[in-house]
Amino acid sequence: MTSNHQARKRFGQNFLIDQQIIAQIVSAVAPKPDHNLVEIGPGMAAITEHLVELCPSMSVLELDKDLVEFLGEKFIDYPDFSIHSGDALKVDFGELHNGRDLRLVGNLPYNISTPLLFHLLKVRHLITDMHFMLQREVADRLGAVPGTKAYGRLSVMIQYHCRVMPLIPVPPESFRPAPRVQSAVVRLKPHKTMPCVADDEALLSQVVSLCFQQRRKTLRNCLRTYLEHLQPSLDSKDNDESIDLSRRPEQLSVAEFVALTNRINRSIKQSQ
């Protein structure tokens, strides 16, 4: 296979061609030879060819079978370079751990970026950090603060699990073909020590999801299912940490969502 591969829309391919941006990404990742580095969607290897010089034992995950063949030929002189063919949304990243925490990097297809992020949160305890190229709108949502239009379910759940660091703005002309949107590179670093802890993370996810399905409504209206568990009782310590249910979901911080969920969780257990 030659390097004249045409980007395929069904795979969401937009190949990075800007050498300055590539150099900034490689510098931000700063891999070492002993790192367990995995690149998701290497494409034409624009970033890979620089990363592999610093971490020859790195792995890549590619869905496009033509590109798998191309990568195999391009890096044939790197015996410790591993190529995994498959869909990142279906891959068990735990199998790539091998006793060493993962460092993930990738120019993610915009059509799978959000579900892939949630997929990776399942193995966050195995990940040191993630450096991803994302649609600028998604990147903004990751680091959004309460009270802003971009703040929502993705913001809360990602920030609960990770520290979010915006790194590099990337214009459309940095790609071939050029997308119709702005892009950005962000670093996600899973918390080693959680700033706040949800007693039931599945319940937290459910509460946050319910709230942002109707973000303009009050918490009282969004959480009717759990309303009985949010009513303070005279002998309850929850009176000291009550949250005004007339507020809207977009006004609550991550810590407040955790406190709200823990209160619901305690009430449910007490009623059983």
C-alpha positions in Angstrom: 0.0 0.0 0.0 1.2 3.5 -0.8 0.9 6.7 1.2 -1.8 8.0 -1.2 -4.6 6.5 1.0 -7.9 8.5 0.6 -9.6 9.5 3.9 -12.8 7.4 4.4 -15.8 9.3 5.6 -17.3 6.1 7.2 -14.3 5.9 9.5 -14.4 9.7 10.3 -10.9 10.1 8.9 -9.3 13.5 8.9 -5.5 13.1 8.7 -3.3 15.6 10.5 -0.7 17.2 8.2 0.5 20.3 10.2 4.1 19.5 11.3 4.0 22.3 13.8 0.9 20.9 15.5 2.4 17.4 15.4 5.5 18.6 17.1 3.5 20.3 19.8 1.5 17.1 20.4 4.6 14.9 20.6 6.2 17.4 23.0 3.1 17.4 25.2 3.0 13.6 25.3 6.7 13.3 25.9 6.9 9.5 25.9 9.8 7.5 27.3 11.0 4.1 26.1 9.5 2.2 29.0 6.0 3.8 28.7 3.0 1.7 27.8 2.0 4.1 25.0 -1.1 3.3 22.9 -2.2 5.4 19.9 -5.9 5.2 18.9 -6.5 5.7 15.2 -2.9 6.4 13.9 -4.1 6.9 10.4 -1.2 7.7 8.1 1.2 7.7 11.1 1.8 11.5 11.1 2.1 11.4 14.9 3.2 7.8 15.2 6.4 8.2 13.3 7.6 10.7 15.9 6.3 8.9 18.9 7.9 5.6 17.9 11.3 7.2 17.9 10.9 7.9 21.6 8.9 4.8 22.5 9.8 1.9 20.1 7.6 -0.6 22.0 4.4 1.5 21.5 1.1 0.0 20.3 -1.5 1.3 17.8 -5.1 0.5 17.4 -6.5 0.9 13.9 -9.9 0.0 12.4 -9.1 0.6 8.7 -7.6 -2.7 7.4 -5.8 -0.9 4.6 -4.1 1.3 7.1 -3.2 -1.7 9.3 -1.3 -3.1 6.3 0.3 0.3 5.6 1.4 0.6 9.3 2.9 -2.9 9.3 5.0 -2.1 6.2 6.1 1.3 7.5 7.2 0.1 10.9 8.6 -3.3 9.9 12.0 -2.3 11.3 10.5 -1.8 14.8 10.2 -5.3 16.2 8.5 -4.2 19.4 5.9 -2.0 17.6 2.5 -3.6 18.0 -0.5 -3.2 15.7 -4.0 -4.1 16.9 -6.8 -4.2 14.4 -10.3 -3.4 15.7 -12.9 -0.9 16.8 -11.8 1.2 19.8 -15.3 1.2 21.2 -15.2 -2.6 21.5 -11.6 -3.1 22.6 -10.9 -4.2 26.2 -8.2 -1.7 27.0 -7.5 -3.7 30.2 -5.9 -6.4 27.9 -3.3 -3.8 26.8 -2.3 -3.0 30.3 0.3 -5.8 30.8 1.1 -4.6 34.3 2.0 -1.1 33.1 -0.4 1.8 33.2 -1.6 3.0 29.8 -0.8 6.3 28.2 -3.3 7.0 25.4 -3.0 9.3 22.5 -5.1 9.8 19.4 -6.7 12.0 16.8 -10.2 10.7 17.6 -12.9 10.4 14.9 -15.4 13.1 15.9 -18.4 10.7 15.5 -17.1 8.4 18.3 -15.2 10.7 20.6 -17.9 11.0 23.3 -18.9 7.3 23.5 -15.2 6.4 23.4 -14.4 8.7 26.4 -17.1 7.0 28.4 -15.8 3.6 27.3 -12.3 4.5 28.6 -13.6 5.8 31.9 -14.4 2.1 32.7 -10.6 1.4 32.9 -9.5 4.8 34.2 -7.7 3.1 37.1 -5.3 1.6 34.4 -4.6 4.9 32.7 -1.9 7.5 33.5 -3.1 10.1 31.0 -4.8 10.6 27.7 -3.9 13.1 25.0 -6.7 13.4 22.4 -7.5 15.6 19.4 -11.2 16.4 19.6 -13.7 18.6 18.0 -13.3 22.0 19.7 -16.9 21.9 20.9 -16.4 18.6 22.7 -13.1 19.8 24.2 -14.9 22.9 25.5 -17.5 20.7 27.1 -14.9 18.6 28.8 -13.5 21.5 30.8 -16.7 23.7 31.1 -17.6 25.2 34.4 -21.1 25.4 36.0 -23.3 28.2 34.6 -22.0 28.0 31.1 -23.8 26.8 28.0 -21.1 24.1 27.4 -21.5 22.6 30.9 -23.4 19.3 30.9 -23.4 15.6 31.5 -20.0 15.1 29.7 -18.4 17.9 31.8 -19.6 16.5 35.1 -18.7 12.8 34.5 -15.3 13.5 32.9 -14.4 16.1 35.6 -15.5 13.6 38.3 -13.0 11.1 37.1 -10.3 13.2 35.5 -8.4 16.5 35.6 -9.0 18.3 32.2 -6.2 20.4 30.7 -6.8 22.2 27.3 -3.5 22.2 25.4 -3.5 23.1 21.7 -6.1 24.8 19.4 -6.0 23.2 15.9 -7.6 24.9 12.9 -9.3 23.0 10.0 -6.4 23.6 7.6 -4.2 21.4 9.7 -6.0 18.3 8.3 -6.5 16.5 5.1 -9.4 16.7 4.3 -10.1 19.8 6.3 -13.1 19.4 8.6 -15.8 22.1 8.9 -15.1 22.5 12.6 -12.3 23.7 14.8 -10.4 21.1 16.8 -8.3 21.1 20.0 -5.9 18.8 21.8 -6.7 18.1 25.5 -5.0 16.2 28.3 -7.1 14.1 30.6 -5.4 12.8 33.7 -7.5 10.4 35.9 -7.5 11.3 39.5 -5.3 9.2 41.7 -7.0 10.7 44.8 -10.6 11.6 44.1 -11.5 15.2 45.0 -15.0 14.0 45.9 -16.3 10.4 46.2 -19.7 9.1 45.1 -20.9 6.2 47.2 -22.6 4.7 44.1 -21.0 5.8 40.8 -23.8 4.2 38.7 -26.3 6.2 40.6 -24.3 9.4 40.1 -24.3 8.7 36.3 -28.0 8.1 36.4 -28.7 11.3 38.4 -26.5 13.5 36.2 -28.1 12.0 33.0 -31.7 12.6 34.3 -30.8 16.2 35.2 -29.3 17.1 31.8 -32.0 15.6 29.8 -34.1 18.6 30.9 -31.3 21.1 31.8 -33.6 24.1 31.8 -35.9 22.6 34.4 -35.4 22.7 38.2 -33.8 19.9 40.1 -37.1 19.2 41.7 -38.7 18.6 38.2 -35.7 16.7 36.9 -35.5 14.3 39.8 -39.1 13.5 40.5 -38.1 9.8 40.6 -36.0 10.5 43.6 -37.9 13.4 45.2 -39.0 11.4 48.3 -35.3 10.8 49.0 -34.5 14.5 48.8 -37.0 15.6 51.4 -35.1 16.5 54.6 -36.3 14.9 57.9 -36.0 16.5 61.3 -33.4 14.0 62.6 -31.3 13.8 59.4 -27.8 15.1 59.1 -28.6 15.8 55.5 -30.2 19.0 56.6 -26.7 20.5 56.9 -25.9 19.7 53.3 -29.2 20.3 51.5 -29.2 21.6 47.9 -31.8 24.1 46.8 -34.1 22.0 44.5 -35.2 25.2 42.7 -31.8 25.4 41.1 -31.1 24.2 37.5 -28.7 21.3 36.8 -26.3 23.6 34.9 -25.7 25.6 38.1 -24.4 22.6 40.2 -20.7 21.9 40.6 -19.4 18.3 40.3 -19.0 18.2 44.1 -22.7 19.2 44.5 -23.8 16.5 42.1 -21.9 14.0 44.2 -23.4 15.3 47.5 -26.9 15.2 45.9 -26.3 11.6 44.8 -24.9 10.5 48.1 -27.9 11.9 49.9 -30.3 10.0 47.6 -28.2 6.8 48.1 -28.3 7.1 51.9 -32.0 7.7 51.9 -32.6 4.7 49.6 -30.6 2.4 51.9 -32.3 3.7 55.0 -35.7 3.0 53.5 -34.8 -0.6 52.5 
